[in-house]
């Protein structure tokens, strides 16, 4: 890693340009949203329900208002506009009014002159709760006749058309039937049930916003979010303000991973700012952050795979139950992804894929890197290994043999668009050199650092066993099922105060760490042949950029920046053509003879060679462009339709060492081959896939937000463990770069695909080392060494083909606890 | 912090500190703040007064004498981590938390917080440590660590130091947790061997409210191991295995068991302390006599040490 780094801010696309915000982030001067302050601002804090389910009989805020220094207390009664909000359906109350539906649900918020007075006021608010028995088992919540947990909830999706699931606690259910005989079964059958724990995004900078009431009756808010315009829409509706008076600017975002796609504290802070007429800072600490945003959906999944005796996949059946928690968030879209990816990156003759996302009194779940796909990837990849085992086939060969290629028909009845190098990826990753075997004489082993559990665990190298595992997966890119999630950008070519030409770019794209600030500059340099880039703050004064999620911003906002820059270039060239007296045919299409190159406009055929500065002397040139992706379709009642814009594939190989006595796991090596499209910035790409891999590793062996009767019991970094540098090996990464032809420059989104495959590859490697059927992630040490249900193999569940899709058929057995 | 404002006192000597504590009657002590600050932020502690001890330089001393090693309550883990005269303590200190925690956390803090999973408590329990305290009214007092942990710090009392009696033999501290480094212990086990009289101190943490001693395992080691002719090979393996089984039994029958967590079932904890104990004994048996000290530390996972 000592390769020379390029100079920041010079290069166009394809170069490893450095992040413009990199030095500030590394040296600690970068202002995150939580660092913002204004003179005279008030400090806001949130009161949360301690009960997973309770009727709210009354709230008395009078004592809180008498606490010295308190400026305002707001509750549900103080919401002037719509009482509820949500990403897809408006079912989440700004504050719980009559019933709290999860432990941690906001009930009130206070603003005071300092944080201490605010906390004192929280303690003085009297909430009269009448606890109700929480429903924390999704199978119980979706059982026929189960009482509705949120009877007032509207339907979901555009126009509420995801409603009518037939059950009040099912956010959405999908039943995909594919093939002439959806219940076809091959010669060799494997089936099992899998359990997937709740992962948290665990971004490092907790939620924060600074809200200033404006003289025009509106508000100016600086906040850390993934999607400014979606926040604005929800905030304005709840405040009863017109959207144009609800102005948002992106604050410094310290990680997001889906956890900032939902509104959290924004409306609470805005209500307090309007109530007090003063700037309000509202921020979460670590515990509140764990309670405040939706998590990754826990899942219970049943799969049955069958194949011919020579290893051709015949049919896949699946039943996927996602626990959506108390409010909808993006559960209706997440289950769409989960079910449409349940057969994985494989050709199947028949498929019957059922899934439901369910309301419970657990914490709400929503978007997280992978968005429903990591859950099913864990399941289908475990199944592929079992199938390989049953067939006596090599797991890589089985995957390669059945891997989808462009044009193969998906279970949704449509061909998968290309490029789709799934087979190439799994073969590539299998061919990477393996790490050397454990060497007792090596310094790492001698010191214990390179043994499972690290130095203090004192593993005996003779009792450490190695395992190798593989996983292959696909992940859809961009928004699906008919969404037109366009991105807008504005570009201007102008002379700076120093007389040097520069490009000014304005988008609402949320930079959450993914590197759009770098890519946008590279694109503008490429299109406009200038070096200097000015990136305006991302805000709602420009059109929506859509969400920084779904692996979409390089494609969508990148496409918008490219389109805006190209339009600027066209206008400037036309202006120059006119000034040169070129014929109207050239003025209309000036690129016929003129082009921008290295700060000049050149046209050899017409003898033109004009410095950009001269061409801009008449004034700047500006253009706006909105990028759309190709249209997709909603799924029909049989789950058929062209639902996804495009896909990216990834394959991981994991090598692990397991301490056979203690069940501790060390991930020794990870190799990744990924389908990346055209690479715009190799360094940025590497950062994305390394981060995605590390997050998948965390889920495999340590990251789990644990709830007991609906209450999160480990909302701190002391108890919710993230992988450290000692846990994540160097990634042996191979980028496969076939261009995506319908994307700008041929790009594909890259951030999500590796998250889905890292987890199952690591679990497969652990299985190979210890010889146990591991049906649950994260894998816990006890799962590897203690006797119990985990140790016994065999089908855990009935769930026959004829009964699939019915709530009572699959017991939802926890693979570990049984 | 919620509800009230704590008054901060910053004494410069042990005398001043104990006088302040006597006057206040009720105050929280602040040293490294690794436990107190999170508790204040979470609102689980709401002291009326805080006595900050960083300026009390007497608490930050350490030394070795005929009656053993004395470590001041204000000594940090980072300071212990490289301290040659106390290799067992040093090895334990190196296993604590992250570098940041080791820089801030102190010996007195470990005793004051008495976290049942605290690494240092396990080692000190195995080492027969005594706690030295001082109060304005009653003067200095020396208490065996288990008694201190059971009763807690008395009102107005300040922990000034811990004393570890001298031993001559290997010392091992092992622990496991959720990742490769920088983790809180799930369970831990410490072994302190005195070759001179054949005694083996064995304690385990993370199972009960305070670290128990594995008395039956200690008796077994005393009876079965001749430290002048240390068994090797299959005999050593068999001894270590049986020793581990006895520690697992001690863990299973320990009083005041910690509540079972969703990720750490009790039977796994019992099993794991037995495995750690067997490994620890195997290391002690393999440690060559006379080669103890910092140089012997670090082999095969690294916490064999002697004093």
Interface residues (C-beta under 8 A of the other chain):
Chain A: X116 X119 X120 X122 X123 X285 X287 X445 X446 X447 X448 X449 X451 X453 X454 X455 X456 X457 X458 X459 X460 X461 X661 X662 X663 X664 X666 X701 X702 X704 X706 X708 X713 X716 X718 X719 X721 X723 X724 X726 X727 X780 X781 X782 X785 X786
Chain B: X1 X2 X3 X5 X38 X41 X42 X43 X94 X95 X172 X173 X174 X175 X176 X177 X178 X179 X180 X181 X182 X183 X184 X186 X188 X261 X262 X263 X264 X265 X267 X268 X271 X272 X275 X276 X279 X280 X282 X283 X298 X299 X300 X301 X302 X303
